[in-house]
Amino acid sequence: MALTYEDIQNKLTAQFGDAVKDYSESYGMLTFEIDREKLLEVVRYLRDDETLRFNFLTTLCGMHFPDNELERQFASVYHMHNWVDNVRIRFKAFLNGENPEVESLTSLFESANWQERETYDFYGIIFKGHPDLRRILNMDEMVSFPMRKEFPLEDANRTDKDDRYFGRIPQNNNLN
């Protein structure tokens, strides 16, 4: 019997109750939210349950939502794949904006090592229990996290660009 999204949702709800919530199907993939305190436990269950068998961590990344309430300003996002039934899922854990911390998955998936380091490097999300959480792509001396939405997209003081060449011309501007 093929594994369905309803089966996954029923098993997670029976095992974890409200710690797993907000189920939806987005772009053909089951998506849900996990309380950050239960993340490691839920992921272990997804991997080890004999029916679910989500044995591959495909993706782990971060997101920044600066306009959200403090407790939901960051999210760590995960994609997992059940190779046996060819089913994929996506879930996220929201994190505090002042102290974005979540448990490391390196004890469950070795592939989480570099993915967590990259997420730390770009978003500043701390993965508690990670064996070597340090920058992986940016310079060690950097004090900021470049993927956070705290910085303007462009430098308003640049003098080496001309908006006319980028299609950003005000409608009432006369170009002589």
MDTraj code that builds the backbone (N, CA, C; nanometers):
import mdtraj as md
import numpy as np

residues = "MET ALA LEU THR TYR GLU ASP ILE GLN ASN LYS LEU THR ALA GLN PHE GLY ASP ALA VAL LYS ASP TYR SER GLU SER TYR GLY MET LEU THR PHE GLU ILE ASP ARG GLU LYS LEU LEU GLU VAL VAL ARG TYR LEU ARG ASP ASP GLU THR LEU ARG PHE ASN PHE LEU THR THR LEU CYS GLY MET HIS PHE PRO ASP ASN GLU LEU GLU ARG GLN PHE ALA SER VAL TYR HIS MET HIS ASN TRP VAL ASP ASN VAL ARG ILE ARG PHE LYS ALA PHE LEU ASN GLY GLU ASN PRO GLU VAL GLU SER LEU THR SER LEU PHE GLU SER ALA ASN TRP GLN GLU ARG GLU THR TYR ASP PHE TYR GLY ILE ILE PHE LYS GLY HIS PRO ASP LEU ARG ARG ILE LEU ASN MET ASP GLU MET VAL SER PHE PRO MET ARG LYS GLU PHE PRO LEU GLU ASP ALA ASN ARG THR ASP LYS ASP ASP ARG TYR PHE GLY ARG ILE PRO GLN ASN ASN ASN LEU ASN".split()
xyz = np.array([
    [0.0839, -0.1185, 0.0000],
    [0.0000, 0.0000, 0.0000],
    [0.0884, 0.1248, 0.0000],
    [0.0578, 0.2195, -0.0847],
    [0.1374, 0.3411, -0.0978],
    [0.1139, 0.4350, 0.0208],
    [0.2176, 0.5024, 0.0589],
    [0.2117, 0.5989, 0.1679],
    [0.1457, 0.7275, 0.1175],
    [0.0407, 0.7721, 0.1866],
    [-0.0306, 0.8938, 0.1463],
    [-0.0029, 1.0061, 0.2453],
    [-0.0328, 1.1275, 0.2016],
    [-0.0165, 1.2429, 0.2913],
    [-0.1076, 1.2306, 0.4132],
    [-0.2251, 1.1737, 0.3932],
    [-0.3178, 1.1535, 0.5048],
    [-0.2588, 1.0557, 0.6069],
    [-0.1918, 0.9507, 0.5590],
    [-0.1262, 0.8554, 0.6494],
    [-0.0189, 0.9256, 0.7337],
    [0.0609, 1.0074, 0.6676],
    [0.1687, 1.0788, 0.7369],
    [0.1101, 1.1714, 0.8436],
    [0.0101, 1.2490, 0.8044],
    [-0.0519, 1.3429, 0.8979],
    [-0.1144, 1.2693, 1.0164],
    [-0.1845, 1.1605, 0.9915],
    [-0.2481, 1.0849, 1.0995],
    [-0.1446, 1.0287, 1.1969],
    [-0.0353, 0.9741, 1.1448],
    [0.0688, 0.9170, 1.2318],
    [0.1362, 1.0257, 1.3155],
    [0.1666, 1.1391, 1.2524],
    [0.2322, 1.2480, 1.3270],
    [0.1396, 1.3068, 1.4327],
    [0.0141, 1.3238, 1.3999],
    [-0.0826, 1.3781, 1.4955],
    [-0.1022, 1.2820, 1.6123],
    [-0.1109, 1.1531, 1.5840],
    [-0.1274, 1.0537, 1.6906],
    [-0.0060, 1.0498, 1.7819],
    [0.1125, 1.0662, 1.7260],
    [0.2358, 1.0567, 1.8040],
    [0.2716, 1.1863, 1.8768],
    [0.2463, 1.3028, 1.8123],
    [0.2974, 1.4291, 1.8666],
    [0.1912, 1.5346, 1.8936],
    [0.0673, 1.5088, 1.8598],
    [-0.0410, 1.6037, 1.8875],
    [-0.0178, 1.7384, 1.8212],
    [-0.0323, 1.8454, 1.9008],
    [-0.0224, 1.9818, 1.8494],
    [0.1206, 2.0274, 1.8233],
    [0.2209, 1.9466, 1.8548],
    [0.3604, 1.9843, 1.8269],
    [0.3884, 1.9824, 1.6765],
    [0.3019, 1.9152, 1.6003],
    [0.3101, 1.9154, 1.4544],
    [0.1758, 1.9674, 1.4055],
    [0.1776, 2.0736, 1.3241],
    [0.0513, 2.1411, 1.2900],
    [0.0600, 2.2093, 1.1540],
    [-0.0473, 2.2767, 1.1183],
    [-0.0572, 2.3557, 0.9947],
    [-0.0225, 2.2740, 0.8704],
    [-0.0875, 2.1609, 0.8572],
    [-0.0657, 2.0757, 0.7405],
    [-0.1297, 2.1393, 0.6171],
    [-0.0588, 2.1329, 0.5064],
    [-0.1143, 2.1764, 0.3788],
    [-0.0383, 2.1052, 0.2676],
    [-0.0953, 2.1090, 0.1490],
    [-0.0242, 2.0555, 0.0333],
    [0.0116, 2.1736, -0.0550],
    [0.1401, 2.1942, -0.0711],
    [0.1886, 2.3075, -0.1481],
    [0.2816, 2.2566, -0.2581],
    [0.2487, 2.2910, -0.3819],
    [0.3279, 2.2465, -0.4976],
    [0.3452, 2.0949, -0.4995],
    [0.2395, 2.0228, -0.4648],
    [0.2407, 1.8777, -0.4697],
    [0.3214, 1.8112, -0.3597],
    [0.3474, 1.8841, -0.2517],
    [0.4264, 1.8280, -0.1422],
    [0.3584, 1.8604, -0.0084],
    [0.3506, 1.7609, 0.0786],
    [0.2954, 1.7838, 0.2123],
    [0.3878, 1.8784, 0.2880],
    [0.3304, 1.9813, 0.3466],
    [0.4058, 2.0831, 0.4202],
    [0.3429, 2.0976, 0.5573],
    [0.4257, 2.1135, 0.6602],
    [0.3734, 2.1323, 0.7957],
    [0.4765, 2.2020, 0.8820],
    [0.4348, 2.2359, 1.0025],
    [0.5198, 2.3055, 1.0984],
    [0.5414, 2.2172, 1.2207],
    [0.6644, 2.2216, 1.2726],
    [0.6997, 2.1466, 1.3929],
    [0.7456, 2.2452, 1.4997],
    [0.6985, 2.2278, 1.6244],
    [0.7515, 2.3091, 1.7342],
    [0.9012, 2.2835, 1.7464],
    [0.9795, 2.3889, 1.7593],
    [1.1257, 2.3731, 1.7586],
    [1.1765, 2.2841, 1.8715],
    [1.1047, 2.2782, 1.9833],
    [1.1474, 2.1939, 2.0948],
    [1.1352, 2.0453, 2.0627],
    [1.0495, 2.0115, 1.9680],
    [1.0234, 1.8712, 1.9324],
    [1.0900, 1.8294, 1.8012],
    [1.1646, 1.9186, 1.7395],
    [1.2179, 1.8920, 1.6065],
    [1.2980, 1.7625, 1.5990],
    [1.3969, 1.7462, 1.6837],
    [1.4827, 1.6278, 1.6789],
    [1.4015, 1.4999, 1.6976],
    [1.3082, 1.5025, 1.7909],
    [1.2243, 1.3855, 1.8184],
    [1.1351, 1.3507, 1.6990],
    [1.0759, 1.4523, 1.6364],
    [0.9872, 1.4276, 1.5217],
    [1.0669, 1.3758, 1.4024],
    [1.1834, 1.4361, 1.3762],
    [1.2647, 1.3918, 1.2625],
    [1.3131, 1.2483, 1.2839],
    [1.3506, 1.2145, 1.4069],
    [1.3908, 1.0761, 1.4364],
    [1.2739, 0.9807, 1.4082],
    [1.1531, 1.0207, 1.4480],
    [1.0342, 0.9383, 1.4232],
    [1.0087, 0.9240, 1.2730],
    [1.0195, 1.0338, 1.1981],
    [0.9996, 1.0284, 1.0531],
    [1.0992, 0.9327, 0.9874],
    [1.2213, 0.9312, 1.0372],
    [1.3250, 0.8443, 0.9813],
    [1.3067, 0.6985, 1.0228],
    [1.2771, 0.6730, 1.1496],
    [1.2819, 0.5377, 1.2046],
    [1.1506, 0.4600, 1.1993],
    [1.0375, 0.5294, 1.1832],
    [0.9098, 0.4582, 1.1792],
    [0.9062, 0.3646, 1.0590],
    [0.8615, 0.2409, 1.0803],
    [0.8662, 0.1394, 0.9746],
    [0.7695, 0.1672, 0.8597],
    [0.6721, 0.2550, 0.8803],
    [0.5805, 0.2931, 0.7726],
    [0.6275, 0.4202, 0.7025],
    [0.6741, 0.5171, 0.7801],
    [0.7106, 0.6468, 0.7223],
    [0.8427, 0.6410, 0.6445],
    [0.9487, 0.5920, 0.7041],
    [1.0774, 0.5667, 0.6377],
    [1.1337, 0.6859, 0.5602],
    [1.1282, 0.8060, 0.6170],
    [1.1903, 0.9216, 0.5533],
    [1.3388, 0.9179, 0.5859],
    [1.4127, 0.8456, 0.5016],
    [1.5512, 0.8125, 0.5314],
    [1.6533, 0.9048, 0.4665],
    [1.6087, 1.0117, 0.4003],
    [1.7030, 1.1007, 0.3329],
    [1.6670, 1.2463, 0.3604],
    [1.7599, 1.3197, 0.4191],
    [1.7445, 1.4640, 0.4392],
    [1.7934, 1.5321, 0.3117],
    [1.7001, 1.5794, 0.2322],
    [1.7337, 1.6381, 0.1030],
    [1.7886, 1.7785, 0.1180],
    [1.7196, 1.8612, 0.1955],
    [1.7543, 2.0024, 0.2071],
    [1.7323, 2.0500, 0.3497],
    [1.8197, 2.1404, 0.3908],
    [1.8054, 2.2100, 0.5182],
    [1.8514, 2.3525, 0.4911],
    [1.7662, 2.4498, 0.5192],
    [1.8034, 2.5890, 0.4932],
    [1.7320, 2.6806, 0.5921],
    [1.7604, 2.8078, 0.5829],
    [1.7000, 2.9058, 0.6721],
    [1.6122, 3.0035, 0.5962],
    [1.5294, 3.0750, 0.6721],
    [1.4465, 3.1829, 0.6181],
    [1.4384, 3.2918, 0.7239],
    [1.4249, 3.4158, 0.6785],
    [1.4143, 3.5292, 0.7689],
    [1.2853, 3.6046, 0.7388],
    [1.2054, 3.6260, 0.8419],
    [1.0795, 3.6985, 0.8322],
    [1.0827, 3.8147, 0.9314],
    [1.1504, 3.9243, 0.8990],
    [1.1690, 4.0318, 0.9973],
    [1.0401, 4.1005, 1.0409],
    [0.9336, 4.0902, 0.9623],
    [0.8071, 4.1548, 0.9979],
    [0.7188, 4.0675, 1.0867],
    [0.7562, 3.9410, 1.1071],
    [0.6784, 3.8530, 1.1942],
    [0.7002, 3.8895, 1.3407],
    [0.6143, 3.8362, 1.4264],
    [0.6346, 3.8519, 1.5706],
    [0.7690, 3.7900, 1.6089],
    [0.8257, 3.8319, 1.7200],
    [0.9606, 3.7938, 1.7611],
    [0.9823, 3.6426, 1.7602],
    [0.8855, 3.5659, 1.8082],
    [0.9006, 3.4202, 1.8183],
    [0.8994, 3.3487, 1.6837],
    [0.8683, 3.4210, 1.5746],
    [0.8569, 3.3576, 1.4428],
    [0.9347, 3.4342, 1.3355],
    [1.0438, 3.4989, 1.3749],
    [1.1190, 3.5793, 1.2786],
    [1.2154, 3.4976, 1.1933],
    [1.2549, 3.3810, 1.2386],
    [1.3406, 3.2919, 1.1600],
    [1.2724, 3.1561, 1.1501],
    [1.3128, 3.0823, 1.0489],
    [1.2651, 2.9440, 1.0361],
    [1.3778, 2.8596, 0.9798],
    [1.3874, 2.7393, 1.0309],
    [1.4729, 2.6402, 0.9659],
    [1.3778, 2.5497, 0.8877],
    [1.4117, 2.5253, 0.7624],
    [1.3241, 2.4539, 0.6708],
    [1.3934, 2.3251, 0.6268],
    [1.3176, 2.2162, 0.6241],
    [1.3716, 2.0837, 0.5952],
    [1.2880, 2.0157, 0.4880],
    [1.3554, 1.9428, 0.3986],
    [1.2888, 1.8557, 0.3020],
    [1.3430, 1.7154, 0.3263],
    [1.2531, 1.6181, 0.3331],
    [1.2938, 1.4789, 0.3499],
    [1.2280, 1.3938, 0.2417],
    [1.2923, 1.2812, 0.2123],
    [1.2466, 1.1944, 0.1044],
    [1.2403, 1.0500, 0.1532],
    [1.1284, 0.9866, 0.1287],
    [1.1118, 0.8432, 0.1505],
    [1.1384, 0.7777, 0.0151],
    [1.2537, 0.7137, 0.0014],
    [1.2917, 0.6523, -0.1265],
    [1.2080, 0.5297, -0.1594],
    [1.1623, 0.4594, -0.0590],
    [1.0875, 0.3356, -0.0825],
    [0.9547, 0.3660, -0.1520],
    [0.8803, 0.4641, -0.0994],
    [0.7503, 0.4998, -0.1559],
    [0.7576, 0.6218, -0.2479],
    [0.8787, 0.6793, -0.2623],
    [0.9012, 0.8006, -0.3426],
    [0.8069, 0.9139, -0.3005],
    [0.8114, 0.9465, -0.1720],
    [0.7299, 1.0528, -0.1154],
    [0.8233, 1.1570, -0.0542],
    [0.7925, 1.2837, -0.0789],
    [0.8712, 1.3936, -0.0236],
    [0.7831, 1.4785, 0.0680],
    [0.8450, 1.5335, 0.1714],
    [0.7747, 1.6240, 0.2628],
    [0.8625, 1.7455, 0.2894],
    [0.7975, 1.8536, 0.3305],
    [0.8668, 1.9776, 0.3684],
    [0.8084, 2.0232, 0.5016],
    [0.8956, 2.0648, 0.5923],
    [0.8472, 2.1178, 0.7192],
    [0.9414, 2.2244, 0.7692],
    [0.8898, 2.3062, 0.8598],
    [0.9714, 2.4140, 0.9148],
    [0.9483, 2.4259, 1.0635],
    [1.0493, 2.4823, 1.1279],
    [1.0410, 2.5144, 1.2699],
    [1.0717, 2.6630, 1.2833],
    [0.9792, 2.7390, 1.3387],
    [1.0008, 2.8825, 1.3568],
    [1.0878, 2.9072, 1.4792],
    [1.1729, 3.0120, 1.4695],
    [1.2706, 3.0409, 1.5736],
    [1.2606, 3.1858, 1.6185],
    [1.3056, 3.2102, 1.7402],
    [1.3049, 3.3424, 1.8006],
    [1.4001, 3.4360, 1.7263],
    [1.3569, 3.5590, 1.7016],
    [1.4375, 3.6559, 1.6285],
    [1.5604, 3.7036, 1.7027],
    [1.5565, 3.7065, 1.8354],
    [1.6722, 3.7519, 1.9122],
    [1.7714, 3.6397, 1.9381],
    [1.7232, 3.5170, 1.9411],
    [1.8091, 3.4022, 1.9702],
    [1.7648, 3.2835, 1.8837],
    [1.7968, 3.2875, 1.7532],
    [1.7501, 3.1792, 1.6646],
    [1.8298, 3.0514, 1.6865],
    [1.7760, 2.9622, 1.7682],
    [1.8421, 2.8354, 1.8007],
    [1.7480, 2.7190, 1.7784],
    [1.8067, 2.6082, 1.7328],
    [1.7318, 2.4848, 1.7135],
    [1.8312, 2.3697, 1.7276],
    [1.7810, 2.2517, 1.7582],
    [1.8685, 2.1351, 1.7735],
    [1.9303, 2.0954, 1.6398],
    [2.0524, 2.0510, 1.6430],
    [2.1212, 2.0016, 1.5246],
    [2.0682, 1.8629, 1.4877],
    [2.0635, 1.8349, 1.3589],
    [2.0230, 1.7025, 1.3114],
    [2.1439, 1.6161, 1.2755],
    [2.2649, 1.6617, 1.3088],
    [2.3849, 1.5863, 1.2715],
    [2.3910, 1.4497, 1.3381],
    [2.3224, 1.4319, 1.4503],
    [2.3206, 1.3001, 1.5141],
    [2.2337, 1.2005, 1.4362],
    [2.1450, 1.2527, 1.3507],
    [2.0572, 1.1673, 1.2707],
    [2.1027, 1.1551, 1.1250],
    [2.1562, 1.2636, 1.0708],
    [2.1988, 1.2676, 0.9310],
    [2.3337, 1.3378, 0.9224],
    [2.4344, 1.2663, 0.8732],
    [2.5655, 1.3291, 0.8563],
    [2.5604, 1.4430, 0.7555],
    [2.4715, 1.4335, 0.6592],
    [2.4597, 1.5389, 0.5579],
    [2.4136, 1.6718, 0.6167],
    [2.3566, 1.6701, 0.7358],
    [2.3123, 1.7939, 0.7997],
    [2.4305, 1.8820, 0.8387],
    [2.5485, 1.8244, 0.8515],
    [2.6661, 1.8994, 0.8964],
    [2.6893, 2.0236, 0.8107],
    [2.7122, 2.0067, 0.6842],
    [2.7430, 2.1209, 0.5979],
    [2.6206, 2.2087, 0.5744],
    [2.5035, 2.1477, 0.5683],
    [2.3823, 2.2274, 0.5472],
    [2.3565, 2.3195, 0.6656],
    [2.3794, 2.2707, 0.7862],
    [2.3628, 2.3554, 0.9052],
    [2.4702, 2.4630, 0.9106],
    [2.5915, 2.4295, 0.8715],
    [2.6979, 2.5305, 0.8692],
    [2.6656, 2.6421, 0.7697],
    [2.6150, 2.6053, 0.6544],
    [2.5789, 2.7062, 0.5543],
    [2.4645, 2.7943, 0.6052],
    [2.3656, 2.7324, 0.6678],
    [2.2527, 2.8088, 0.7224],
    [2.2993, 2.9024, 0.8329],
    [2.3888, 2.8554, 0.9180],
    [2.4473, 2.9428, 1.0202],
    [2.5227, 3.0579, 0.9538],
    [2.6030, 3.0270, 0.8538],
    [2.6871, 3.1254, 0.7871],
    [2.6049, 3.2382, 0.7258],
    [2.4904, 3.2060, 0.6671],
    [2.4119, 3.3064, 0.5978],
    [2.2998, 3.3680, 0.6805],
    [2.2472, 3.2962, 0.7802],
    [2.1339, 3.3469, 0.8582],
    [2.1647, 3.3653, 1.0067],
    [2.2719, 3.3072, 1.0558],
    [2.3043, 3.3178, 1.1976],
    [2.2222, 3.2261, 1.2859],
    [2.1579, 3.1258, 1.2292],
    [2.0810, 3.0298, 1.3082],
    [2.1790, 2.9359, 1.3774],
    [2.1643, 2.9221, 1.5088],
    [2.2518, 2.8370, 1.5896],
    [2.1918, 2.6963, 1.5963],
    [2.2710, 2.5965, 1.5605],
    [2.2275, 2.4569, 1.5678],
    [2.2955, 2.3941, 1.6888],
    [2.2181, 2.3843, 1.7977],
    [2.2719, 2.3312, 1.9235],
    [2.3130, 2.1853, 1.9064],
    [2.4344, 2.1549, 1.9505],
    [2.4852, 2.0192, 1.9408],
    [2.5616, 1.9913, 1.8129],
    [2.5752, 2.0910, 1.7277],
    [2.6510, 2.0721, 1.6039],
    [2.7992, 2.0544, 1.6386],
    [2.8692, 1.9588, 1.5763],
    [3.0073, 1.9304, 1.6143],
    [3.1091, 2.0363, 1.5726],
    [3.0763, 2.1230, 1.4759],
    [3.1749, 2.2197, 1.4273],
    [3.1044, 2.3374, 1.3609],
    [3.0238, 2.4098, 1.4366],
    [2.9431, 2.5172, 1.3790],
    [3.0284, 2.6424, 1.3602],
    [3.0782, 2.6591, 1.2384],
    [3.1561, 2.7777, 1.2032],
    [3.1260, 2.8098, 1.0572],
    [3.1687, 2.9266, 1.0149],
    [3.1414, 2.9701, 0.8775],
    [3.1996, 2.8706, 0.7781],
    [3.1297, 2.8574, 0.6659],
    [3.1732, 2.7614, 0.5654],
    [3.2035, 2.8285, 0.4313],
    [3.1371, 2.9386, 0.3978],
    [3.1585, 3.0067, 0.2706],
    [3.2076, 3.1499, 0.2873],
    [3.1595, 3.2197, 0.3874],
    [3.2015, 3.3575, 0.4108],
    [3.3285, 3.3618, 0.4954],
    [3.3889, 3.4780, 0.4989],
    [3.5115, 3.4962, 0.5769],
    [3.4811, 3.4824, 0.7254],
    [3.5731, 3.4232, 0.7987],
    [3.5571, 3.4063, 0.9431],
    [3.5400, 3.5392, 1.0146],
    [3.5962, 3.6463, 0.9600],
    [3.5932, 3.7780, 1.0251],
    [3.4586, 3.8484, 1.0119],
    [3.3688, 3.7966, 0.9274],
    [3.2384, 3.8622, 0.9095],
    [3.1603, 3.8636, 1.0403],
    [3.0953, 3.9755, 1.0667],
    [3.0130, 3.9858, 1.1871],
    [2.8637, 3.9880, 1.1532],
    [2.8309, 3.9946, 1.0251],
    [2.6909, 3.9970, 0.9842],
    [2.6565, 3.8665, 0.9127],
    [2.5289, 3.8508, 0.8872],
    [2.4785, 3.7321, 0.8188],
    [2.4063, 3.7789, 0.6926],
    [2.4662, 3.7604, 0.5749],
    [2.4233, 3.8304, 0.4536],
    [2.2850, 3.7970, 0.3986],
    [2.2241, 3.6867, 0.4372],
    [2.0914, 3.6549, 0.3837],
    [1.9776, 3.7087, 0.4703],
    [2.0118, 3.7710, 0.5818],
    [1.9074, 3.8343, 0.6622],
    [1.8552, 3.9564, 0.5888],
    [1.7301, 3.9847, 0.6069],
    [1.6676, 4.0967, 0.5372],
    [1.6810, 4.2264, 0.6173],
    [1.7965, 4.2467, 0.6741],
    [1.8222, 4.3666, 0.7543],
    [1.8940, 4.4744, 0.6753],
    [1.9337, 4.4431, 0.5548],
    [2.0152, 4.5331, 0.4770],
    [1.9416, 4.5738, 0.3508],
    [1.9616, 4.6998, 0.3032],
    [1.8965, 4.7404, 0.1782],
    [1.9521, 4.6605, 0.0611],
    [1.8690, 4.6397, -0.0404],
    [1.9130, 4.5639, -0.1566],
    [2.0162, 4.6396, -0.2389],
    [2.0076, 4.7702, -0.2414],
    [2.1011, 4.8516, -0.3177],
    [2.1537, 4.9652, -0.2321],
    [2.2698, 5.0097, -0.2656],
    [2.3299, 5.1248, -0.1991],
    [2.2771, 5.2510, -0.2659],
    [2.2001, 5.3295, -0.1954],
    [2.1393, 5.4498, -0.2525],
    [2.2424, 5.5560, -0.2870],
    [2.3630, 5.5436, -0.2362],
    [2.4664, 5.6447, -0.2595],
    [2.5575, 5.6130, -0.3779],
    [2.5296, 5.5057, -0.4494],
    [2.6153, 5.4698, -0.5631],
    [2.6088, 5.5771, -0.6702],
    [2.7240, 5.6099, -0.7251],
    [2.7291, 5.7088, -0.8328],
    [2.7676, 5.6451, -0.9659],
    [2.7979, 5.5174, -0.9667],
    [2.8438, 5.4518, -1.0888],
    [2.7318, 5.3823, -1.1659],
    [2.6083, 5.4089, -1.1327],
    [2.4989, 5.3472, -1.2067],
    [2.4028, 5.4546, -1.2550],
    [2.3388, 5.4258, -1.3629],
    [2.2420, 5.5171, -1.4218],
    [2.1125, 5.4385, -1.4389],
    [2.0083, 5.4748, -1.3648],
    [1.8823, 5.4006, -1.3655],
    [1.8223, 5.3872, -1.5054],
    [1.8561, 5.4766, -1.5966],
    [1.8014, 5.4671, -1.7325],
    [1.8412, 5.3349, -1.7988],
    [1.9584, 5.2829, -1.7635],
    [2.0066, 5.1606, -1.8263],
    [1.9458, 5.0344, -1.7655],
    [1.8729, 5.0485, -1.6586],
    [1.8134, 4.9329, -1.5910],
    [1.6611, 4.9342, -1.5968],
    [1.6044, 5.0196, -1.6811],
    [1.4604, 5.0255, -1.6979],
    [1.3871, 5.0866, -1.5798],
    [1.4576, 5.1657, -1.5003],
    [1.3957, 5.2285, -1.3823],
    [1.3901, 5.3783, -1.4017],
    [1.3143, 5.4182, -1.5003],
    [1.3032, 5.5601, -1.5327],
    [1.1653, 5.6075, -1.4890],
    [1.1573, 5.7126, -1.4102],
    [1.0250, 5.7664, -1.3761],
    [0.9504, 5.8050, -1.5019],
    [0.8192, 5.7832, -1.5042],
    [0.7373, 5.8076, -1.6229],
    [0.7432, 5.9508, -1.6708],
    [0.7536, 6.0475, -1.5803],
    [0.7507, 6.1889, -1.6203],
    [0.8915, 6.2471, -1.6359],
    [0.9933, 6.1636, -1.6437],
    [1.1293, 6.2122, -1.6566],
    [1.1629, 6.2347, -1.8037],
    [1.2145, 6.3502, -1.8337],
    [1.2520, 6.3848, -1.9708],
    [1.4000, 6.3500, -1.9886],
    [1.4293, 6.2591, -2.0811],
    [1.5684, 6.2181, -2.1061],
    [1.6241, 6.2965, -2.2230],
    [1.7037, 6.3905, -2.1984],
    [1.7659, 6.4683, -2.3060],
    [1.9073, 6.4257, -2.3284],
])
top = md.Topology()
chain = top.add_chain()
for i, resn in enumerate(residues, 1):
    res = top.add_residue(resn, chain, resSeq=i)
    for name in ("N", "CA", "C"):
        top.add_atom(name, md.element.get_by_symbol(name[0]), res)
traj = md.Trajectory(xyz[None], top)
